Amino acid sequence: RISLARFDETNVVRLVLETYRDVLEAKGMSHMMPAGMLADRVVSAVRDADPAESRALANLHFDLISGGFLPRLGRRFMRALYRGLLEWPGTKALVVEDGGGIAGFVVAVDDVGAFYRFFIRKRWLSAALAAFPALRDPRVVRRAWESMRYGNGSEAVSIPAEILSLGVATRVRGQGLSG
């Protein structure tokens, strides 16, 4: 009986999946879990993101929107960016969860230029250190400078509010989460 309780394949698989799920959640990477790792897939209502979730949102953005410019600055840079976003009072960040953590998100700011000015003032050192390897390339420096200047009102028509990012974890795509 003891060997069945401790070494039954079903129990061992369940324990391994729970351990992986716990580690991924602790690292803010629960979006990488396949649907089969989720025991109870209860989708919660949309809610405001908590500042403590900045790491999970940054990781989700980095993994889902890797083709954009900002993720090229690195995962650590994205974490600094999302810490800044969730600190800034002009940010609206919404998340939806399932049994595996954050399943989708949207992040918007009411003034892009004002956010970047805030970000540079409050997070420039941690962001620069995080992005340093990529910033050795002059083309990347130029793109970073253009990004930080975006929304400064110099455009012909200035529309400061913008949705900066949104994403849906791969494990829940096609399930009507965005509806």
N, C-alpha and C positions, 0 to 999 in steps of 0.2 A: 504493500500500500504506500509506503513512504516513497519508494522509487517511482510509482505511478504519479503521485502527487507532485514530486519534484522534477521528474524527467519526462513526463508525458509530452509528446510533440506539440500538442495544441497549447498547453500551458507555456512551454518554452517559446514558441512562436509569439504568443500573446505578450509575454514578458519582454522579448526582444523588440517587438513593435512599440510597446509602451515606452521602453527606454529610449529608442530612437526618437519617438514623438516628444518625450520630455526634453531631450537634448536639443532638438531642433527648435522647440518653443523657447527654451532658455536662451538660445543664441539669436532669437528673433528671426528664425528661418523656417517657421512652420509652413510657409507657403510652398516649400519644396517637397512636402510630404505627398506621396501619392494617395488618392482617395481611399485605397484599401487600408491605409494605416489609421483611418479615423473610425473610432468605434461608434459614437453617436454624432451624427451630422445634423445638429440642430443649428439652423441659421438664425442668428439674432437680428434684431432690428438695426437699422442704421443708427450710429451714434457718433458723437464727437470723439476724435482721437485723443488719447491721453498723452501728455508729453513723454511719459515713460515708454511709449511705443515708438519713439523716433527711430530706434535701431531697427525694429521690425519693418517699419515703413521704408526706411532707406534700403534695407536688404531686398525687400519686395521690388522696389523701383529698380535697383541695380540689376536684379536677375531678370526682370520682365522687360525693361526698357533699355537694354544694354546698348542698343544702336544709337542712342542719343549722345550728345556731347558730354553732358555732365557726368554720366557714369564712366566715361573714359578717364576722368580724374581719379577714379578709384573708389572702392567700397568705403574706405575710411573718410574720404571727402564727402561721400553721400551721407554718411552718418552725421558729420558736422553740419551739412546743409539742412538735414531734417531736424536736428536739434534746434538750429536757428529758426526754421519754419515753425516748429511747434512752440517756440518761446515768443514769437512775434505776435502781438495782439491783432494784427490785420490778417492773420491766416485763418482760414476755415478748412479744417481737415476732418473728413468723415471716414469711418470704417464700418465694415460689416464683418462679422465673425461666423465661423462654423465651429464644429467640434475640434478643429485643429488650429485655431487661432485666427488671425486676420486673413480673410478670404478676398477682400477687395477694399479699395480706398480711392478717394479723390482729395486732392489738395489744391486749394485756390488761395490767392491773396487779393486784397482789395487795392493794392498799389504795388506793382512789380518794382518800380524804381525805389520806392520807400523801403521795401523789403530788402533789396540788395544793399542799400545804404546802411540799414540796420545790421545786416549780416556782416558786411565789411567792418563796421564799427565794433561789433561784439565777438565775431568769430573768425576774423581774418587770420590770426596766427595759427589756430588749430586747423583751419581749412587749408592754409598755405602749406603747412607741414604735411598734412595728409595727402595733398596733391603734388607734393614736391617731385616725386619721380617723373610724373607726366609733364610738369612745368619746365623741365630742362629743354623741351622742344619749343622753339620760338613760335611755331604755328599754333601750338596749344595755348601758349601765353596770349597770343592775339585773340584766339577764340574765347578764352576765359575773360579777357578784358571786354570784348564785345558783349558777352553774356551779362557781365556785371553792369554794363552801361545800358542794357536793354530796359526800356520803360522809364527812361529819365526825362521823358517829355519832349525829346528832340524830334520825334516822328511827326509827320505832317498832321496826323490825327492821333492825339494821345488818348488811349483807352487804358487806364492803369490797371483795372481789375483783370485777372486772368486765371484760368485753370492751369496750374503748372504741371500736374501729373495725375494720372489715374491708372489703375491697374486691377486686374482680376487674376488671382492665383490660378495656375494651370489646372489644379485639381478640381476647380468648381466651374470652369468655363463651360458654356452651353447649358447651364442649369437655371437660367433666368434671374441671376443675381442682380443684373443691372436694371431689371424692370421695375 
